[in-house]
Amino acid sequence: MKLRSPRITSILLTLVLCSFTLHAQAQSLSRPARPKIGVAMSGGAALGLAHVGVLMWFDEHHIPIDDIAGTSMGALVGGAYASGMSPEEIRKLLSEVNWTETLSASPPYQSLTFRRREDAHDFPNGLQFGWRGGIALPSGVNPGQPIGLIFSRICLPYPSLESFNELPTPFMCVATDLEKGESLSLTSGSLETALRATMAIPGYFTPVSRSDKLLADGGFLNNLPTKQVKAMGADIVVAIDLQQPLLDKSALTSLIDVLGQVAAITIVNNQRQSLQQADVIVSPDLGDLGLFDFVKVDAFIKQGYDAAQSKAAILQRLSVSDEEWREYLAARASRRRTALITPAFIDIAGVSGAEAERLHDRLQKYAGKPLDPPDFETALTDATGSGMYDSLSYERASRDGAEGLLVRAVKKGNGPPFVNLGVEINGAERDNIQTTFAARLTTMASGGDEIRTDLRLGSDTSLASEYYHTFANGRFFFAPRVFVQDLNQNLYAGGSELTLAKRRSAGFGLDLGYKPNRNSELRFGLAASRFDEDIHGGGPADERRFHGYVVEPSLRYTYDRMNAALSPTSGVRVDAAIHSYLKAPGAPKPFQMAEIRVERFIPWGGHGSLFTVGEGGSSFGARVPVPQKYLLGGPLRLGAYGQNEFQGNAYFQLTGGYLYRLIDLPAPLSTRVQFGGWYEYGEIADTGSSSIRRQDISIGSLLETPLGPIVVGYSIGEQGRRNLYFAVGTLF
């Protein structure tokens, strides 16, 4: 083809050169002149903390990261770095995390509402199921609320992105599509839900719903996303490999060992394939550090740092000059969005109607002032303490040109109603071991109303149900209840054991109450019941049968600022009550009784705590019938003596001791072993008779497990009295 004029030729040549120049400039903006470096971070629970050490070594040696991808814990560290955080900021964040609380399946004890604290006391094993047409298991043991708040804080500047390439460092993570059984690369949308999904370990964390997909941990199909890093455009792929060796056959001795080995084989095989895509492999020697050693953050970081140092000869070839490093940091900083926000509004998603309004009213105080993330996260955690929600998270949102916060509420999928189950074995008396099966059915409404029904079968049999209705913004309540019970009790008289004290009662009551806060409750009640107690063996004949009616007004107060229900390490609890018996079998006239118990725990020595318990009661000089007498004797109430060996109309007891935590494992193991010693002094007397004074010293151990407590104790008292006792599922 012949061109018509030199002028046209000149114009066309100029356009081609301009096009080439623009293309070259675009290439230089999107791709550094040096080789593009990508890092793939593998999953591995606590092992993933070692990634931070590798990042710190890269940072010290001026090795830029142009693309980063991760799975599970590797995605948490990688996503934090991609958001613009420095390795030191990540180290500080993860070091300050309370991993025991963060990996706990339930909110911290202090965040529970008063009624949920009662559940924790009455059912310390934590076995709760939904009840919708039958027993319904949760989709995960742990809804991931606390760790989800870490994601919310990291991702606050990035609510929703068209591409994770918009982050200071381009990023992607891997999850598993549970419906299709496929590995899925998450590259856009909500960064917070992407991180939740990639860490949702099946069976432990609740799966995450995202873009109409149900997602879980990506590690089972792609634990080391080197292929994805290569696809992002990296010239050099650095893989951080956290594989642990498989167990040899001598260690495969149990079902759990075998199942764990099968899961490990699945991950190891897909990771081996991923390693073939890597140009450089950094493999920390984690030695005795395990999957659940989250509290050993510094040890993991050191191993990661040392692993990178061991590859210094290779990795230092990737270092850039000081000037290039400053340019790299400046580029990251220019793309980093601020986490500072003064929310103009608080919106609620996931619930609607009156429930959304209650959450909004609860959180509205945070609008219009600079956000304090820890304080706001505490408020969200406290809201989950009602037991209605799996999780509450937050992210930045825009509305009508203003910036605010969107709070996402995820309601529990398997209830309400909820069922708590427990088995109690009480070995306070070795020749009379008592076993009771317990269940609690709780139906909850979003406004705070509840119907709680308790059933106990075994050595003790009872059925009780209470309707709990709140009003005046939840500050006040009334609670009618009905109950029937058949109990067996050991009693002593003059040193002779009354082998059978069988108590039966049935009645109803109504309480009016006030809740000033989640730590305390005041109740005024009136109960009426038919009461029958038969005592066989020993004692005056007129004290062996108590049949008739009981009419009992009462005033009860509880204050609970402990940090745990089962074995607190700090805090105070006060229980006080006044009972006025207008009518009772065996009582010729009305009488009053008052009782108080104060517990105090103080941390001591890093792994232990001092504790004191003081309690006492009085009938104000009145003679009261046997069923209402105060009792002392047995575990934790003068343990060297028989259970309920001492009876009286007034008593006082003081206990002081020390508990030491031998083992304290975070979730999912959730195991704590404590050993301690304590001194007990008690005094009890009947009106008109001299008081009985006893003391003893005790040692014991408490094993907390996900299935409940196991307690063993041994007490030595006066006159050669000693006692060995145990309990399972209860603290006696």
Buried (B, 14 or more C-beta within 10 A) or exposed (E): EEEEEEEEEEEEEEEEEEEEEEEEEEEEEEEBEBBBBBBBBBBBBBBBBBBBBBBBBBBEBBBBBBBBBBBBBBBBBBBBBBBBBBBEEBBEBBEEBEBBBBBBBBBBBBBBBBBBBBBBEBBBBBBBBBBEEEEBEBBBBBBBBBBBBBBBBBBBBBBBBEEBBBBBBBBBBBBBBBEEEEBBBBBBBBBBBBBBBBBBBBBBBBBBBBEEBBBBBBBBBBBBBBBBBBBBBBBBBBBBBBBBEEBEEEEBEEEEEEEBBEEBEBBBEBBEEBBEBBBBBBBBEBEEBBBBBBBBBBBBBBBBBBBBBBBEEEBEEBBBEEEBBEBBBEBBEEBBBEBEBEBBBBBBBBBEEEBBEBBBEBBEEBBEEEBEBEEBBBBBBBBBBBBBBBBBBBBBBEEEEEBBBBBBBBBBBBBBBBBBBBBBBBBBBEEBBBBBBBBBBBBBBBEBBBBBBBBBEBBBBBBBBBBBBBEEEEEBBBBBBBBBBBBBBBBBBEEEBBBBBEBBBBBEBEBEBBBEEBBBBBBBBBBBBBBBBEBEEBBEEEBBBBEBBBBBBBBBBBBBBBBBBBBBBBBBBBBBBBBBBBBBBBBEEEBBBBBBBBBBBEEBEEBBBBBBBBBBBBBEEBBBBBBBBBBBBBBBBBBBBBBBBBBBBBBBBBBBBBBBBEEBBBBBBBBBBBBBEBEBBBBBBBBEEEBBEBBBBBBBBBBBBBBBBBBBBBBBBEEEBEBEBBBBBBBB
